[in-house]
C-alpha cells in the first residue's frame, strides 16, 4: 500500500481521548495514538493528521523518540540524538506544511547549523560545528520536518556497508546478522524498523539505492542538480545526489515536489507526481553487472519476477545490454573515485584547520589507502578521465531513444552478512568483494541520471532484494509513475521486519 488508504484504519484521536478521559488516561491515550500513526502511516499521512489537529508535532516527536530508543540498542542506527532541540522546535511548527511535524533523521554528512558532522569517522571531534544548514534540509524544514537526530554511515560514505571503527556495526532490521547497506545504512535501518517513515540520505555511487534494496525501501537517486545540495568534495563532476529513503512512493514523490530545483543543466521540472500513468513503457532489462558478472540465483529470481510483473501490466519488456564500453567506464570511474578521496581529504583538512597527514593517520585503513592512491592520480590524468565522461554519458543516454526505462538489479547478491565487507580487511580482498557485490549503481552517478530502487522481492530467508529502474536525464516523473504502479500491484509498505519499533 502507498499509505493513501491507511487513514481509515487509524482511530480518530478525539474519540480515543474522549474515551480515555473517562478513566483519566488522556495523556496515555494521546501517546498511544501517536505511536499508532507512526506505525501505520507514511510521512504524508502523518502531516495530514497534524493538519487535521488529530495529533501534534510534539506528540509525533515523542513517539518517534520512544520508537528510536526501543530499537537502537539492537540496530545501532543513530550516531547522535538531538531530542531537546527538536522538542524546542515542535511547538513552533505550523500545521500547513506538506510534512508538518514529521520527525526526521539526518545522515551524518549533512550540514545542520549548530551541530557537528561525524562522517562515520574518529576525526569527528576535530571537525568544526556547522554554521549553516544544508539548503535541501532548509526546504524540508520549511515544509515542516523536525530533525531529532543523526544516522550512522560508512566512514566518509565510501563503502556499501555501515561498519565503522568510530561508531560500530549498524545492523539490518530484517536480520541482525546482515548489513543494512551503505553508506546511508543508518537511515535505511531506522526507516525499515519503523522509527520514522523516511530519512535523509545521499548517493555518490549507490548509497541511497543499496541500503534501500537491503532494507525493503524506496530509494530514489535524483538527476544531477535536482536538489540544491552541491557536492562540496568534488565539484568537478558532482557525483552525489541528496534525497531520502522512504517506505512509500508517495513520500518520495511529495518530498521531491518540496525540494526540487529546475532549470539547472536544462532540467525540466518534475512537479507533483500523484500516481501511475496510463502509458505503457518500453523496458530494457540488463542482468549482468558492469563487470560482466551474473547475479546470484536469488537476485535472478527477483529480476525474473519483476519482468513477469511488468509484462502482466502491459509494458513492453526486452532483454538489453549495457550501451557503453563498461570496462572502459569502470577504469575511468576507479580513477575518479580515488581522486574524489584525495580531494575530500584536502578539503576536510583545509576546512577544519587540520594537518592532512595527521588527519589521515586517524582514519580507517581503507580510507587511508584511497587517500594515498588518490594522490597518484595526477591532475593531468584526472582531466583526461573527466574529458571522457561526456562520451560515456552520451552512450548511456542514447539507449533511451528506444527505451523509456532500463531495469537492472541493484546488487549482485542479497544483503551480505556483517563482517563480509568492511574497512578492516586487506585492501585487495576488500576490492574483490566490492566488485562481487555492488557493481550496478555507480553509472548513474557518473552520468548524472536518475534511478530508483524498489522493494519488489524477498528471499526465502526473508531478506529484501531491490530492483533498479533508470530513466533518461531529468525523467524522475517516469520513474515515480512506474513506481506508483508497481507499489499498487505488489504492496510492500506494510511488511514488518523482525526488529520493529512498534
C-alpha positions in Angstrom: 0.0 0.0 0.0 1.2 3.5 -0.6 -0.2 5.0 2.5 -3.2 6.7 0.8 -5.7 4.3 2.3 -4.3 4.0 5.8 -6.3 6.7 7.4 -9.5 4.6 7.7 -7.5 2.1 9.8 -6.5 4.6 12.5 -9.0 5.6 15.2 -9.9 9.2 15.4 -7.8 10.9 18.1 -10.7 12.9 19.5 -12.7 9.7 20.0 -9.7 8.0 21.7 -9.1 10.9 24.0 -12.8 11.2 24.9 -13.0 7.6 25.9 -9.7 7.8 27.8 -10.7 10.9 29.7 -13.4 8.9 31.5 -10.6 6.8 33.0 -8.2 9.7 33.5 -5.9 8.3 30.9 -5.9 11.0 28.3 -2.2 11.5 28.3 -1.5 7.8 27.9 -4.1 7.6 25.1 -2.5 10.6 23.3 0.9 8.9 23.3 -0.6 5.6 22.2 -2.4 7.3 19.3 0.9 9.0 18.1 2.6 5.6 18.3 -0.2 4.0 16.2 0.0 6.6 13.5 3.8 6.3 13.3 3.4 2.6 12.8 0.7 2.7 10.2 1.1 6.0 8.3 3.7 7.3 5.9 5.1 10.9 6.3 2.4 12.3 4.0 -0.3 10.7 6.2 1.3 12.0 9.4 1.2 15.5 8.1 -2.4 15.1 7.2 -3.2 14.1 10.8 -1.3 17.2 12.0 -3.2 19.5 9.7 -6.5 17.9 10.9 -5.4 18.7 14.5 -5.7 15.0 15.3 -2.1 14.8 16.5 0.5 17.4 17.4 4.1 17.7 16.2 5.3 17.2 19.8 3.3 14.0 20.1 4.8 12.7 16.9 8.2 13.6 18.0 7.9 11.9 21.4 6.5 8.8 19.8 9.5 8.7 17.3 11.9 9.2 20.2 10.3 6.3 22.1 10.5 4.1 19.0 14.1 5.0 18.4 15.0 4.2 22.0 13.2 0.9 21.7 15.3 -0.5 18.8 18.5 1.5 18.5 20.3 -0.8 21.0 19.9 -3.7 18.6 20.4 -1.8 15.3 22.9 0.9 16.2 21.4 3.2 13.6 21.8 6.6 15.4 25.1 8.4 15.7 23.7 11.4 17.6 20.4 12.4 19.2 19.0 15.9 19.0 15.9 15.3 21.1 15.8 18.5 23.1 16.5 20.7 20.1 13.6 19.0 18.3 11.3 19.4 21.3 12.0 23.1 21.4 11.0 23.4 17.8 7.9 21.2 17.8 5.5 23.8 19.1 6.7 26.4 16.5 5.9 24.1 13.5 2.9 25.5 11.5 0.4 22.8 10.6 0.1 23.8 7.0 3.3 22.4 5.6 3.5 19.3 3.3 5.3 17.5 6.1 4.2 19.4 9.1 5.5 17.9 12.3 7.0 14.8 10.6 10.0 13.6 12.7 13.2 13.3 10.6 16.7 11.9 10.9 19.8 13.4 9.1 22.6 11.3 7.6 25.8 12.1 9.3 27.3 14.0 6.4 24.6 16.6 6.1 25.3 20.1 7.4 23.0 21.3 10.1 23.7 24.6 11.8 25.0 24.3 15.4 25.7 20.6 15.1 28.9 18.8 14.2 29.0 16.2 11.4 30.7 12.9 12.3 31.1 11.3 8.8 31.4 7.9 10.4 34.9 8.7 11.5 37.1 9.1 14.5 38.2 12.5 13.3 34.7 13.9 14.1 36.0 15.6 17.3 38.3 17.7 15.2 35.6 18.9 12.8 34.1 22.3 13.2 30.5 22.9 14.2 28.4 23.6 11.1 27.5 27.2 10.8 24.8 26.7 8.2 22.1 24.2 7.3 22.2 22.3 4.0 19.8 24.1 1.6 17.8 21.0 0.8 17.2 20.5 4.5 16.2 24.1 4.8 13.5 23.5 2.3 12.4 20.4 4.2 12.3 22.3 7.4 10.1 25.0 5.8 7.7 22.2 4.8 7.6 21.2 8.5 10.0 18.3 9.1 11.5 18.2 12.6 15.1 16.9 12.8 15.7 14.9 16.0 18.9 13.0 15.3 21.7 11.8 13.0 22.1 8.4 11.4 25.2 6.2 11.0 27.1 5.9 7.8 30.3 4.2 6.5 33.4 6.3 7.0 33.2 9.2 4.5 30.4 7.3 2.7 33.0 5.0 1.0 31.5 1.5 1.5 28.2 -0.2 0.8 28.0 -1.4 4.4 27.9 0.5 7.7 30.6 -0.9 10.0 33.0 1.7 11.4 35.7 1.8 14.0 34.2 5.0 15.3 30.5 4.1 15.6 30.4 0.3 15.4 28.2 -2.0 13.4 24.8 -1.0 12.1 22.5 -3.9 11.6 19.6 -4.7 9.3 16.1 -4.9 10.9 15.3 -7.9 8.6 18.2 -9.9 10.0 20.6 -8.6 12.6 23.3 -10.9 11.1 23.2 -8.9 7.8 24.1 -5.4 6.8 21.6 -2.7 6.0 23.9 -1.5 3.3 25.7 1.8 3.0 26.6 4.4 3.0 23.2 5.5 4.2 22.8 2.4 6.3 21.6 4.0 9.5 18.9 5.9 7.7 17.6 2.8 6.0 17.7 0.8 9.2 15.8 3.5 11.0 13.0 3.6 8.4 12.8 -0.1 7.9 12.5 -0.6 11.6 9.5 1.8 11.8 11.2 4.6 13.8 10.2 7.1 11.1 8.7 6.8 7.6 11.5 8.5 5.7 15.0 9.7 6.4 17.8 11.8 4.9 20.2 10.0 2.5 23.0 10.8 0.0 24.1 8.7 -3.1 27.6 9.0 -4.5 27.9 5.6 -6.1 24.7 3.9 -4.9 24.5 5.0 -1.3 20.7 5.5 -1.4 19.8 2.6 -3.7 21.9 0.0 -2.0 20.5 0.4 1.6 17.0 0.8 0.1 17.5 -2.5 -1.6 18.8 -4.2 1.5 16.1 -2.8 3.8 13.0 -3.1 1.6 12.6 0.6 1.0 12.1 3.1 -1.9 15.4 4.7 -2.8 15.4 7.4 -5.5 18.7 8.8 -6.7 17.9 12.1 -8.5 19.3 13.7 -11.6 22.4 15.8 -11.1 21.3 19.3 -9.9 17.8 18.3 -9.0 18.3 19.4 -5.4 20.2 22.5 -4.2 22.8 20.4 -2.4 26.2 20.7 -4.2 28.9 18.0 -3.9 31.4 20.1 -1.9 34.1 17.4 -2.2 34.3 17.0 -5.9 32.5 19.9 -7.8 34.3 18.9 -11.0 31.7 16.2 -11.6 29.2 16.4 -8.7 28.7 12.7 -8.1 26.5 13.0 -5.1 22.7 13.2 -5.0 20.9 14.3 -1.9 17.4 13.0 -1.1 15.9 10.3 1.1 14.9 6.7 1.7 11.2 6.1 2.4 8.6 3.4 2.8 6.2 4.7 0.3 6.4 6.1 -3.2 4.2 9.0 -2.5 6.5 10.2 0.3 9.4 10.3 -2.1 7.2 12.0 -4.8 5.9 14.6 -2.3 9.3 15.3 -0.9 10.7 15.8 -4.3 8.0 18.4 -5.0 9.1 20.3 -1.9 12.9 20.3 -2.6 13.4 20.1 -6.3 15.1 22.7 -8.4 14.7 23.1 -12.2 16.5 24.9 -14.9 19.9 23.6 -13.8 21.7 21.9 -16.7 18.5 22.0 -18.7 16.5 20.0 -16.1 12.7 20.2 -16.7 10.6 20.5 -13.5 9.2 17.2 -12.2 6.3 18.8 -10.4 3.8 16.9 -8.3 3.6 13.2 -9.2 0.4 11.7 -7.7 0.1 8.2 -9.2 0.6 5.9 -12.1 0.4 6.9 -15.7 -1.7 5.2 -18.4 1.0 5.0 -20.9 2.8 1.7 -21.3 6.6 1.8 -21.2 9.4 0.2 -23.3 11.6 -1.5 -20.7 15.1 -2.8 -21.3 16.4 -5.5 -18.9 20.1 -5.9 -18.2 21.0 -8.8 -15.9 24.8 -8.8 -15.9 26.8 -6.3 -13.9 29.0 -3.7 -15.4 31.9 -6.1 -14.9 30.1 -8.8 -16.7 29.2 -10.9 -13.6 26.0 -12.8 -13.3 23.9 -12.1 -10.2 23.1 -14.7 -7.6 20.2 -17.1 -8.0 18.1 -15.0 -5.5 18.7 -11.8 -7.5 17.9 -13.6 -10.8 14.6 -14.8 -9.2 13.8 -11.2 -8.2 14.6 -9.9 -11.7 12.6 -12.6 -13.4 9.6 -11.9 -11.1 9.8 -8.2 -11.9 9.8 -8.9 -15.6 6.7 -11.1 -15.3 5.0 -8.3 -13.3 5.9 -5.7 -15.9 4.7 -7.8 -18.7 1.5 -8.6 -16.9 0.9 -4.9 -16.5 1.2 -4.5 -20.3 4.7 -3.0 -20.6 7.0 -3.9 -23.5 9.9 -5.7 -21.9 13.0 -6.8 -23.8 16.4 -8.1 -22.9 19.2 -5.5 -23.3 22.9 -5.0 -22.8 25.0 -2.1 -21.5 25.1 0.6 -24.2 28.6 1.7 -23.5 32.1 0.2 -23.1 31.5 -0.9 -19.5 35.1 -1.9 -18.9 36.5 1.5 -20.0 33.9 3.2 -17.9 34.9 1.2 -14.8 38.5 2.0 -15.3 37.7 5.7 -15.6 35.4 5.6 -12.6 38.1 4.0 -10.4 40.4 6.9 -11.1 37.6 9.4 -10.4 36.8 7.6 -7.1 40.4 7.7 -6.0 40.7 11.4 -7.0 37.5 12.0 -5.1 39.0 10.6 -1.9 42.1 12.7 -2.4 40.1 15.9 -2.8 37.9 15.1 0.2 41.0 14.7 2.4 42.3 18.0 1.1 39.1 19.9 1.7 38.3 18.3 5.1 41.8 19.3 6.3 41.6 22.8 4.9 38.0 23.5 6.1 38.8 22.4 9.7 42.4 23.7 10.1 43.9 20.2 10.2 47.2 18.9 9.0 46.3 16.4 6.2 48.6 13.6 7.1 47.9 13.8 10.8 44.2 13.6 10.0 44.7 10.6 7.6 46.6 8.8 10.3 43.4 8.7 12.4 41.1 7.2 9.8 40.3 3.6 8.8 42.9 1.7 6.7 40.7 1.6 3.6 40.2 5.4 3.8 43.9 5.8 4.2 44.6 3.7 1.1 42.1 5.6 -1.0 43.6 9.0 0.0 47.1 7.7 -0.7 46.2 6.2 -4.1 44.3 9.3 -5.0 47.5 11.4 -4.8 48.9 9.1 -7.6 46.2 10.3 -10.0 47.8 13.4 -11.4 45.8 16.5 -12.3 46.6 15.9 -16.0 45.4 12.3 -15.8 42.3 13.3 -14.0 41.4 15.9 -16.6 41.8 13.3 -19.3 39.5 10.9 -17.5 36.9 13.6 -16.9 37.0 14.6 -20.5 35.8 11.1 -21.4 32.8 11.2 -19.1 30.6 13.1 -21.7 31.2 10.2 -24.1 30.1 7.7 -21.5 27.1 9.8 -20.8 26.1 10.1 -24.5 26.3 6.4 -25.0 24.3 5.8 -21.8 21.5 8.2 -22.7 21.3 7.0 -26.3 19.5 3.9 -25.2 16.5 6.0 -24.1 15.8 6.8 -27.7 14.3 3.3 -27.9 13.7 2.6 -24.2 11.8 4.5 -21.6 13.2 2.7 -18.6 16.1 0.3 -18.0 15.7 -2.4 -15.3 18.7 -4.0 -13.6 19.5 -5.5 -10.2 20.8 -3.1 -7.5 23.3 -5.6 -6.2 24.7 -8.9 -7.3 23.6 -10.6 -4.0 21.1 -10.1 -1.3 22.4 -8.3 1.8 25.7 -9.7 2.9 26.5 -10.8 6.4 28.0 -8.4 8.9 31.8 -8.6 8.6 32.0 -9.6 4.9 32.7 -6.1 3.7 34.4 -3.5 5.9 37.4 -1.3 6.1 39.5 -3.6 8.4 40.2 -6.3 5.8 43.1 -6.3 3.4 42.6 -3.8 0.5 42.9 -6.5 -2.2 40.2 -8.6 -0.5 38.0 -5.6 0.0 38.2 -4.6 -3.6 37.4 -8.1 -4.8 34.4 -8.4 -2.5 33.1 -5.0 -3.6 33.1 -5.9 -7.3 31.3 -9.1 -6.5 28.6 -7.3 -4.6 28.0 -3.7 -5.7 28.6 -3.3 -9.5 25.4 -1.7 -11.0 24.8 1.7 -9.4 27.8 4.0 -9.9 27.0 4.6 -13.6 24.1 6.9 -12.9 26.2 9.0 -10.5 28.9 9.5 -13.2 26.4 10.5 -16.0 24.0 12.3 -13.7 20.9 10.4 -14.4 18.0 9.3 -12.2 17.4 5.8 -10.9 15.2 4.2 -8.2 15.4 1.1 -6.1 12.1 -0.6 -5.4 11.5 -3.4 -2.9 9.8 -6.0 -5.2 11.2 -9.2 -3.7 12.1 -11.0 -0.5 14.3 -14.1 -0.4 13.2 -17.4 1.4 15.3 -16.2 4.3 13.2 -13.1 4.5 15.8 -10.7 3.1 14.8 -7.8 0.8 16.1 -7.6 -2.7 15.5 -4.3 -4.6 15.4 -3.8 -8.3 16.8 -0.7 -10.0 14.8 1.3 -12.7 16.7 4.0 -14.5 15.5 6.7 -16.9 16.8 9.5 -19.1 18.2 12.7 -17.7 15.6 14.6 -15.7 13.0 12.0 -16.1 12.1 11.3 -12.5 8.4 11.6 -13.4 8.5 8.4 -15.4 10.3 6.5 -12.6 7.8 7.7 -10.0 4.8 7.0 -12.1 6.0 3.4 -12.7 6.9 3.1 -9.0 3.3 4.0 -8.0 2.0 1.3 -10.4 4.4 -1.4 -9.1 3.7 -0.4 -5.5 -0.1 -0.9 -6.1 0.5 -4.2 -7.8 2.9 -5.5 -5.2 2.3 -3.6 -1.9 5.3 -3.5 0.4 4.8 -0.7 2.9 3.0 -2.9 5.5 5.7 -5.6 5.6 7.3 -5.7 9.1 10.8 -6.8 9.8 11.6 -8.9 12.9 13.1 -5.8 14.6 10.2 -3.4 14.5 9.8 -0.3 16.7 6.1 -0.9 17.5 
